[in-house]
Amino acid sequence: MPASSRNRSVASIRRGHAADLDDLVELEMQVFASDRMSRRSLRHFLAARSATVLIAEHAGRIAGCAVILFRPNISIARLYSIAVAPQSAGLGLGPALLAASERAAVARGRKTLRLEVHEKNHRAISRYRKAGYRQFGCHAAYYADESDALRFEKPLATARSRRQ
């Protein structure tokens, strides 16, 4: 069995908590050159009822995270951020965090998950398409480098639709 296959089985995803703040700030620094979440924003998301922060752990360390936002009375959730530490690339954490984000949205009664992705992030765009997301729009000059953000969405299978 290849090493990466063995490593996938030891990764776990859990809900984030306040004690994760320092590690999440460090992860932001490792993954994003710009458009990073601030310490203040991360602290807010960890405590907010309108957000869920998911943590991917591998080898006893935080190796990735996803932040999902929920507005009241809206059937759409937003995947605000997803990040995997460079040293953990190739372990399947990105797809695992994406799937966990979808489950978190369904658990909160959302029917659709939306996200934005940098137009030059071809690896992520490919992953989203493979996972069933479709592009539905674009935000011009969205990022600090003036690049566009491609908007994707996916209808989510609710418990009710899975029973039918």
N, C-alpha and C positions, 0 to 999 in steps of 0.2 A: 504494500500500500504506500503511495507517495506521501511524503511528509505533510504536504498541504492538506490531504484528505484526513490524516490523523489530527491535524491541528484544528480543522473545522469543528470537530466534535467537542472540543474543550472550550469553545467560545460560548458565551451566554449573554442574553439580553435581559436587562432589568430596568425598572423605573429609576430615574435619577433622583438624588436627594441633595440637600444643602452641603453635605460633606464632600460632594464631588466637584464643587466649584473650582478649586485650584487646578485640578486635573483637566477640567473642561476648558479653562482659560488656556492652559498649556496646549491642549489639542487644537484649539483655534489658531494658535501661533504656528503650530507645525503644519497645519493643512492649508490655511488661507494666507495668501500674500497681501490681500486687501479685502475689504468688505467683511471684516471679522465682526463677530458679536462681541460686545464689550462685556467686561466683568459684571457690570450693573445689569445689562440685559440678561445675561445667563442667570444671575441671581434671581431676577424677576421671573424668568421662565420656570425655574426650579420650584418656585413657590406659587405660581399663578394657577388658578383653577381653569383658566382658559388655555392652558398649555400642558403638554406632556413632553417630558424629556426622557428619551430612552438611551440607555448606556449599553454598549457592547463591551464585554470584558473578555480578554484573552490572556492567558498565562498570568492571571492575578492582577492585570492592569487594565485601565480604561483604554480601549483600542479604537473606539468610535462612538458616535452619538447621533441622534436624530431629534429634532425639535418639531413637534406638531402643534399647530395653533387651531383653536376652536372658537368661533364667534357664536354668541347665543342666537338661537332661533334660525340658524342657517344649516342646510344639509351638506355643506361643503367644508371639509377640513383642509388645512394648508400645511404641506411639508415645508417648513420654513428653512430648515437646514439639515444636511446630512454630511457627516464627515467620518473618514476612516484614517487613522494614523498611518503615515507612509510605511512604517516598519511592519504594519499589519495588512498591507495590500496583498491581495491574492488569496486571502483566507475565507472569502465569501461573506465578509461582514457587511459590505454594502447591500447586497441583495437581502441579507437577513434583517438588517435595519429597515429596509424598504418594506419588506413583508410585515415586520412588527409594527411599523407605522400604519400600514393599512388595517391591521387588526385593531390597533388602538382607535383608529377613526371609526371603524364599525362598532366597537364597544361603546363609543360615545354617540351612536345613532346617526353617523354621517353616511351619506350615500356616494360621495365623490371625494377623491383626494386630488388636490392640485399642487403644483410646484412650479418654480422657475429654475432655469439652468442656464449658465453662461453659454452663449452660442458657440464658443470654441471648446467646450468640454465634451468632446466627441465620445469619450468613453462612457460618461454618465448618460448622455443622450441615447446611446445604443442600449445601455442597461435599462433605461426607462421604457424605451420602445419594446424591448424584449419582454418586459414585465407587463405589457398591455397598456401603457400610457400612449395617448395620442396628443399631438401638438394642436393647440387651438388658438394660439395667439402669440404676440411678441410685445415686450416692453422695450421701446427704443432707448438707447443710452442709459440703461438701468444701472449698470455697475460703475464703480469708480473709474475704471479704464475707458468709459464711454461705450463699452460693448453692450450689445442687446441681450436681453433675457428671453429665452424661448419659454413659452408657457405650455405646460402639459397637464393632462388630467386623466383620471381613470375612474370609471364607475366601479363601486365596491360591491361585492356580494354580501348582502346582509343575511342574517340568520333566516329570515323569512324567505328570501329568494333561493337559498340553498336547500330548503325543505321542499320546494316545488319541483 
